[in-house]
């Protein structure tokens, strides 16, 4: 059921019978000229070595090294990288050693050093970096291009909405510090979130440390622990950061070592705020913008009052118009003094952003704001200085324009950041699921509890035994060692009904224990837990760009230069028209001349244009959409999957485990003899419990339903047990001979099969079910029908898909008879049976290429993986195998088929929202720029002052984010709530 979703997350964990991962043998590789049969052991011992080779200056040097190495016996492959002074050699240690290879390189004339390369299996790491200072798509594109250009970076994605970057990089070629420096060089601040190493990390605060020597002693003590990778110190704030392998050690071990070192005067605890992430950064950013906005108001409100309000109050007006020097008035001087801090101190961020942007050959929103406010401010300065120096000059200042413009833009940024913070609520809610504390149990050798202790949940280590009381959250992934209860997993999987848990069942951290006490053993903790994996998956999904985002990226390259050109042409057109009397002088307001009127139009055009709204149109909708999907139990792996899913018009279903439950179940019981059903099942379960056959296990599981009061029912003793391969079993139970098997077994044992039993068997065969006969003391006593039944609601789901004009096809490796029977029952018309994995993928490609379908593939097994990858959208059932889930674009965590409809419906709603965002963002600019340029002024006299244009620009970004936020009200189709779930009955 849903808890099997642990298979997705517990990559490094295999415990006995819990979802073991499949293993694939690699192809044998042999040294040149040596027969495969003779060297199978050598093939198994293939090794890889990495050398630092100093002194190479050109490709000829690299060629000579490569040629010399390849002459050695047992060399499979040698590659020399002259740019990075590295040589990588694949060799067979039975024939040659790494030291021989190193000496050979030195014999050629270069200095060689062997590099310990333990990360062969994970050569590409994914690091996440928070980027401060981005304002529009132009910024994110600049950073992304700079990162992509770094040697050793395989892929880089920068998301404006989350202000984060995901960088796939080779740690042997480039370090994360170089990536951070690259971001700094583009003019933005980069903060490392995670470097991508396969290890956990914790920060501890240590009291009692007085000297650096004490800190070094503690570091040496910690480094001695197995599993500790790296240790970093910060003596000023008494912080120790430890990177470690969670399967070998943990934070309680670190605290114990620290507190027992030396004279026991050291005390350690988790560093406060050490886990602060995106949420705290967002809060800090909101607080910062709000503070700056308030300071701008302190100066802007007086500027506004002196220029727009007090001028209409006779007494105050007279005071403000008092002349100081020549025509320089007190009001003008006051506005100059008040506007200057807003322009250069509060507005400093726009200058910095514009400078850095232009430095790297691009132009962003900061450039427009800086140009617009500077034009207003410096013209006003010119006007004031001229009024003070020229007796006959009467000018007008626009200090209120620059100050109010900056204030309104800061208000817009504050509201935008506030709204953007809400788009990632889904991640915050997921992270909040983890409980703050846990109850740790100490057991004696016999497994009896001898101590209970409440600890911080971040101190949980692998193999800890934890107590979960009713109403408490499960503190860690693990499995039940004692007790039974029902656990509400809806917050992780979306499954509304509580799931029964008993000894041996797996549990997911963050879920809610309802009615019983459980003891669980922690299997995965910290960054490896299911919850952390889901959070990372959702974060990655929100980082991935939808293809439609490329549209905004293309526009952003030319948007700002085009707006600057339009602004200049607007100013020039109005200025020349005024200079050469192209319009009546009555059009010019009494407080300004023709130059000032044209300047106002030019500034309005510059500040009303908004590239931000275009840049936020797609990512904010994708963020909210993927977050809503996660809350519904549908994990969508990014914008590409969302965009493809909304176009799907054909779905290919696997049969076993997708349309059906995936394991044999007794679906019908017919008694041909008067006896109690419980007694009947006790007899056959006693015989079948000794068999390992899947059908025998199905019978025993069904028998357990009649013994629900017992956790592990004890069946009557079976004597003289005999397993007849391919036919059934025989045993003596309670002095009765029990034979369970097929018809041929009964005929072989000379047991007459009555006509009623023959009819039941024929009926079962027609329904693609397996008929099992039960004989007691030589007479047929009953018939069981066993099949892999349809999942609840499968018929209704196919019917709803037809109403959505989506074609359904079934592809299975099963025989044609069984496939047709299931297809007829569920309502699928097209069936492809006996298909191998590669044939499933070929069928998907055929539907795409020859029929023109946008294909989704729904599957759960390893054999579905090629088809999941080949499809436009791969949907994996959450209870399926790791490989299927890894290959899919969408994971259905509840394993319910109805979530296929939810995924498609959600993607359609999300994409509709993206279209609306683009219509608004483009429409705003297309309509706003002409109005700001004065298109309505000749006919209506309507003019858009620059500060109102700036406010409109800020509002456009906020409106796009708010439009995306409306997706949070998403409800799945009502028809799914009305599905009649069919049960499996026993007659």
C-alpha positions, 0 to 999 in steps of 0.5 A: 500500500502507500507505506511501500513508498519508502522504496522511493526514499530508502535508497541505502536501506535494506532490511530482511524482507522489506522491499529489497532492491534489485541488483543488475550484473555488469557486463564482464570486461577483459584485458586485451588479447586474453580469453574471457573464460581464462580471466573471469576473476580478473574481470571482476577485479577491474579498477579505476585510477585517477592521476594528477599529471604535471608538466603537460603543455599541449595535446602532443604531451597528452598523446605521449602519456596515453600511448605509454600507458596503453602499452602496459598489459591489463590496461582497458582504457586510458584518457588524458585531460591536458586542460586539467592535468589529469589522467584516468586509467581503467585497468586490471590489478592482476596484470598491472598496478597503479604504481606501475602506471604512475612510474610509466607516466614519470618515465615519459617525463612528467610528474604523476601523483595518484589521486584517491578517487572514492567517488567513482559511483557518484562523479556528478554532484548536485549543489543548491545555491541561494542567490541574492539580488535577482530582480527579473528574468534577465538576472536569472538568465545571466547567472545561469549562462555564467554557471553553464560556462564553467568547465566541469558544470554539466547543467545549471538551472536558476529559478527566479521565483525561488531565488535558487540555483541547482548546479550539476557539477563534477567535483574533480574538475570544479569545486562549489567555492568556484561556483559561488565565486562565479555567481559573485563575479556576475554581481550577485551574492551566492549562499551555499545550501548544500554541496551535494555530497552523500553525507549528513551535516549538523552544527553544534554549539559548544560551551566552555571553550576558551581557546583555539587549542581547546577547539582543536582538541575537540576536533581531533576527538571527533575526527577519530569517530568512524564515519566523520568526514569533515569538521569546520570550526568557528571559534567566535560563535563557538560553533562546530560543523560536522559532516558525517555518514549517518549509517555509521555515527550520529549527533548524540555520539558527537555530543557524548565525545565533546562532553567527555573530552578533557575535564568534562567542562565542555557542554554541547547542543544543537546550534540554534537556527542551524536548520534555517533554510529558505523559509528563514531567508524569505522572512529576512528578505520580507523584513528587509524590504519592509524596513527599507520601504518604511525609511523611504516613506519617512522622506517621501511623504514630506516630499509629496506633501510639499509638492502636491498638498501644501501648495494648495494651503495659502499660509503654508504655500506662501512659506514654501515659495519664499525665495532664498537666493534668486528664484530658489525657493524654500520648498525646492531646497527642502525637497532636494534635501529630502529626496537625496537620501531616497535616491542614493542611500535607500535606492542604492540597491538599484544602482548596484544592480544596474552597474553589475548587470551592465558590467556583464553585458545585459540590462535588467529592471534595475537599469530602467529604475536607475535611468528613470529616477536619475532623469527625474532627480538630476533634471530637478537638481539642474532646475534648482541650481539654475534657479539659484544662479540665474535671476530670470530662471523659473523652473519646476523640480520633479523630486517627488517623481524620483522619491515616490517612484523608488518608494512605490517600487520598494512597496511592490518588491515587498508585496512581491516577496510576501506573495512569493513566500506563499508559493512555497508553502507546500515545502514549509508544510512538509518540513513542519511535519517532522516532530520536534522531540522523540522518546528514545528507549533503552533496551536490555539484552532481552529486549525489555525497556529499562529507560525512556528519554525525551530527545530532540528529534534531530538527535535520532540516530540509525537503529534507535528504538523509539516510542510513539504514543497515540496522537504523536507523530512518528519521529523517524522512518523505520519499522515496527518492533512492537505494538499495533496501531493505525497510522494516518499517512495522509500528510505524506501520501494523501491516503485519507484512510488510516493504515493498520500497522503491526510488527514488521510493518514500515512507517514513515517519519512525520505521519500521525499515530492514532490509537495504539502505542508503537515501538519502532526501529529507526532505519533512515534519519536526517537527510536520508529520510522519506520526508527529506527526500520528498522535500528535495524532490518537490524543491527540484520540481520547483527549480525545473523550468517548463519549456514555455519559460523559454518564451519569457527568457527570449523576450527578456534579452531584448526587453530592457534595451527596447524599452530604453529605446522607446523611452528615448523616442517618446521623449524626443518625439514630444520634445520636437513636437513642442519645440516646433509647435506640433501641438497647442501650447494649451496642452502644456500644464501651467507648472512646466514647459514643453521639455519637462512635459516630454521628460515626464512622458519619457520617464513614465515609459521607462518605469511602467515597463515590467520584465518581472511579470513575464519572468514570474509568470511560469515559475510561480505557477509551477511552484504552486502547482507542484506544491498542491500536487504533493499535498494531493499525493501526486509528486510532479518532477518539474515544469516539463512534466506539468507542461507535457501532462496537460497535452496527454491524449493517450495513456498506456497502462501496465496490467499487473500492479497498475490496473490490478492489485499486483498479488494473488488474492482469494476473490471467491469461496464456494463450499460444496459441503456443510461446514463452518467457513472458519473451520474450512479455512483453518484446515486448508491454511494449516496445509498451505502454510508450509508452502512457498507458492504465491497461491498458497500465501494468498490462501493463508492471508485470506484465512487470517481474516477469520482470526483477526483477534490474533496477530500471528495465528497458530494453525493446527499441526500438519502431518505428512506434508507433501508438496506436489510441484505444479499441482498442489499440496497434501497433508494430514490435519486433525486426522483428516486428509487435506488435498489442495490443488488443481483438477489434474491432481484430484484426477491423479488421486482418484478423487471425483470432481462433481459437476458443480465444481466443474462449472465453478472451475469453468466460470473462474477460467472465463474470468481469468481466475485460477480455480483451486479444488479442496478435498477433505478425506477424498471428497471435494469440499470446496472451490477457491477462485484466486486472481490478481483483482482489479484495483478499486475504481479502475473501471470508473477511472477508464470511463472518466478518461474516455469522457476527457477524450483520452484514449486508454491502452493496456500493454502487458507481458501476461498472456492474451487470454488473461489480458483480454479478460482484464481489459473487458472488465475495466473497459479498455478496447486496445490490448497488447499482450506478451510484450517484453520491456523493449516492446512496451517502449517500442509501442509507446514510440509507435503511438507517438510517431505514427499516430501523433499521440502525446503519450503517458505511461503508467507502470510500477515494475522494472519492466516498465522503466523503458516505456516510462522513459520513452513516454512524453509523461511517465507516471509511476505507482508509488508502491512500485520499484525504485527503478520505475519511480526513478524513471518516471516524471510523476509519482502517484504516492497512493498507488490509486489509479484515480490520481492519474486523473488528478495529475492530468487535471492539475496540470491542465489547471496549472497551464491555464494559469500560466497562460493567464499570467502571460496574457496579463504580463504581455497585455499590461506592457502592450497597453501600459507603454503606449498610455505612458507614452501619451497616446491618450493625451491628445484626445482625452488630456489623460497623462500618466505621471511617472510615480503612478507608472512606477506603482503600476509596474510594481502592481503588475508583478504582484498581480501575476504572483497572486494569480498563481497563488489562486491555484492553492484553492485547487480541488480535484474533479468532483467525479472522483469523490463520487467513485463507488469503491468495489470490494472483494466479496466471499460467498 
